[in-house]
């Protein structure tokens, strides 16, 4: 089996030598043996494991434990338990597919709510009543309001109240948040709808503006999930190859 220095392994993968050392420290690659002078000795298995890491972390998908699951997959592969790693990778891919369905469903619900406006039933709810009705916390409601997702009306006595249209808007926000869309992405969509009710909300949700100062991980969510699904296929292929080569 071929052997490599830290610098040689880093050059093959296209990363800094310190990154290789960090991966070893984090348990993403197995501990390297050492020469008498203390220099690390990396093998072909380390190289393949480093390739796996680069693919696994190429797409940053954080929601619902996906990041944790792919880290576990890589660590199990580093221990050479390839069957378990393949099982984890397949679970990762299935969860990504579920997340994609959730995002599509949230958009479908949003479209349905928009097309159904305005609600015929006229209601007037206080914040606590609206919170209970929607099954969300009052802190969540305040947060959405602070971030400009809803402008709440006030009575003459200063108390906030929520109308039927407000509740429908909040249902739409709740669905999109459950699908892990960022507040920024939802606000972008709501602003676009105010200017054009026929706007393609999927495109708006998943396309951050070029002048956006901070692009959330959840912006471009559907695109990221599709990329992650393709990556999951590559991960499964790499681990399968490692199983044949290194078992």
C-alpha positions in Angstrom: 0.0 0.0 0.0 1.2 3.5 -0.8 2.1 5.9 1.9 2.0 9.7 2.0 3.2 12.6 4.2 0.7 15.1 5.5 1.6 17.6 2.8 1.4 15.0 0.0 -2.1 13.8 1.2 -3.3 17.4 1.4 -2.0 18.2 -2.1 -3.8 15.2 -3.6 -7.1 16.3 -2.1 -6.5 20.0 -2.6 -6.7 21.1 1.1 -4.2 22.7 3.6 -2.1 20.2 5.6 -3.6 21.7 8.8 -7.0 20.7 7.6 -5.8 17.1 7.3 -4.6 17.3 10.9 -8.0 18.7 12.0 -9.8 15.9 10.3 -7.7 13.4 12.2 -8.3 15.3 15.4 -12.1 15.2 14.8 -12.1 11.5 14.0 -13.1 11.9 10.4 -10.0 10.0 9.3 -8.2 7.2 11.3 -5.2 8.1 13.4 -2.1 8.0 11.3 0.9 5.9 12.3 4.1 7.9 13.0 7.6 7.6 11.9 10.4 7.6 14.5 10.8 11.4 13.9 7.1 11.9 14.7 5.9 12.6 11.1 2.5 11.1 10.2 2.2 8.3 7.6 -1.0 8.3 5.6 -2.2 5.4 3.4 -4.5 4.9 0.4 -7.3 4.4 2.8 -6.7 7.9 4.3 -6.8 9.3 0.8 -10.1 7.7 -0.1 -11.5 8.8 3.3 -10.4 12.4 2.6 -12.2 12.2 -0.8 -15.3 11.1 1.0 -15.1 14.0 3.4 -14.8 16.5 0.6 -17.9 15.2 -1.0 -19.8 14.8 2.2 -19.3 18.4 3.3 -19.5 20.0 -0.1 -23.2 20.9 0.4 -24.1 22.6 3.7 -27.5 21.3 4.7 -28.1 21.9 8.4 -31.8 21.3 9.2 -33.3 18.4 11.2 -30.0 16.7 12.0 -28.8 16.2 8.5 -25.4 17.6 9.2 -25.0 15.4 12.3 -26.0 12.3 10.3 -23.4 12.9 7.6 -20.7 13.5 10.2 -21.7 10.2 11.8 -21.5 8.5 8.4 -18.0 9.7 7.8 -16.8 8.7 11.2 -18.2 5.2 10.9 -16.5 4.9 7.5 -13.2 6.0 9.1 -13.6 3.1 11.5 -13.9 0.7 8.5 -17.4 -0.3 9.4 -18.5 0.1 5.8 -21.9 -1.7 6.1 -22.9 0.6 8.9 -21.6 3.6 7.0 -23.7 2.6 4.0 -26.8 2.2 6.1 -26.2 5.7 7.6 -25.6 7.2 4.1 -28.9 5.6 2.8 -30.8 7.0 5.8 -29.2 10.4 5.0 -30.4 10.2 1.4 -33.9 9.2 2.4 -34.1 12.1 4.9 -33.0 14.5 2.2 -35.8 13.2 0.0 -38.3 13.7 2.8 -37.1 17.2 3.3 -37.6 17.9 -0.4 -41.2 16.7 -0.1 -41.7 18.9 2.9 -40.4 22.0 1.1 -42.6 21.3 -1.9 -45.6 20.7 0.4 -45.0 24.0 2.2 -45.0 25.8 -1.1 -48.2 24.1 -2.2 -49.9 25.1 1.1 -48.6 28.7 0.6 -50.1 28.8 -2.9 -53.4 27.4 -1.6 -53.6 29.9 1.1 -52.8 32.8 -1.2 -55.4 31.7 -3.8 -58.0 31.4 -1.0 -57.6 34.9 0.3 -59.5 36.7 1.7 -61.1 34.5 4.3 -64.9 34.9 4.6 -65.0 34.5 8.3 -64.2 37.6 10.1 -62.3 37.1 13.3 -60.4 39.3 15.8 -57.9 37.5 18.0 -55.6 38.8 20.7 -51.9 37.6 20.5 -52.4 34.8 23.0 -55.5 33.6 21.2 -53.7 33.7 17.9 -50.8 31.8 19.4 -53.1 29.1 20.7 -55.0 28.9 17.5 -51.9 28.4 15.4 -50.2 26.2 18.0 -47.1 28.4 18.0 -45.4 30.2 20.9 -46.0 33.9 21.6 -42.2 34.3 21.3 -42.3 32.9 17.8 -45.1 35.2 16.9 -43.2 38.2 18.3 -40.1 37.1 16.3 -42.0 37.0 13.0 -43.5 40.4 13.7 -40.1 41.9 14.6 -38.6 40.5 11.4 -41.3 42.2 9.3 -43.3 39.1 8.3 -46.5 40.6 9.6 -47.7 44.1 10.5 -50.1 43.8 13.3 -53.0 46.2 13.7 -53.8 47.8 17.0 -57.1 48.8 18.7 -57.5 52.3 20.2 -56.4 50.9 23.5 -53.1 49.8 22.0 -53.7 46.1 22.1 -52.7 44.1 19.0 -55.4 42.1 17.2 -55.2 39.6 14.4 -57.7 39.4 11.6 -58.7 36.4 9.4 -56.2 37.5 6.7 -53.5 37.8 9.4 -54.2 34.2 10.5 -54.0 32.9 6.9 -50.7 34.8 6.4 -49.4 33.3 9.6 -50.4 29.8 8.5 -48.4 30.3 5.4 -45.4 31.5 7.3 -45.7 28.5 9.7 -45.7 26.0 6.9 -42.6 27.5 5.3 -40.8 27.7 8.6 -41.6 24.0 9.3 -39.9 23.3 5.9 -36.9 25.2 7.2 -37.1 28.3 4.9 -35.3 31.2 6.5 -37.2 34.3 7.7 -35.3 36.2 5.1 -36.5 34.0 2.3 -40.1 34.2 3.5 -40.0 38.0 3.8 -38.6 38.1 0.3 -41.5 36.1 -1.0 -44.1 38.2 0.9 -42.6 41.4 -0.4 -42.7 40.0 -3.9 -46.3 39.0 -3.5 -47.3 42.5 -2.5 -46.0 43.8 -5.8 -47.1 40.9 -8.0 -49.7 38.4 -6.7 -48.9 36.1 -9.6 -45.2 35.8 -8.8 -43.6 32.3 -8.8 -43.2 31.9 -5.1 -40.9 28.8 -5.4 -38.5 30.8 -7.5 -38.6 33.8 -5.2 -38.1 31.6 -2.0 -35.1 29.9 -3.5 -33.3 32.8 -5.2 -31.6 35.3 -2.9 -31.1 38.8 -4.3 -27.6 39.6 -5.4 -27.4 42.6 -3.0 -28.4 40.5 0.0 -25.8 41.1 2.7 -26.2 37.7 4.4 -27.5 34.7 2.5 -29.0 32.2 4.9 -28.2 28.5 4.5 -32.0 28.0 4.1 -32.2 30.3 1.1 -32.0 28.3 -2.1 -33.3 25.4 0.0 -34.7 23.2 -2.7 -31.6 23.6 -4.8 -29.4 22.7 -1.9 -31.4 19.6 -1.1 -31.3 18.5 -4.7 -27.5 18.9 -4.7 -27.3 17.1 -1.4 -29.3 14.2 -2.8 -26.8 13.9 -5.7 -24.0 14.1 -3.2 -25.5 11.3 -1.2 -25.4 9.1 -4.2 -21.7 9.9 -4.7 -21.1 9.2 -1.0 -22.7 5.8 -1.2 -20.6 5.0 -4.3 -17.4 6.0 -2.6 -18.1 4.0 0.6 -19.1 1.0 -1.6 -15.8 1.2 -3.4 -13.9 1.5 -0.1 -15.7 -1.6 1.2 -14.5 -3.6 -1.8 -11.0 -2.2 -1.6 -10.3 -2.0 2.1 -12.4 -4.7 3.9 
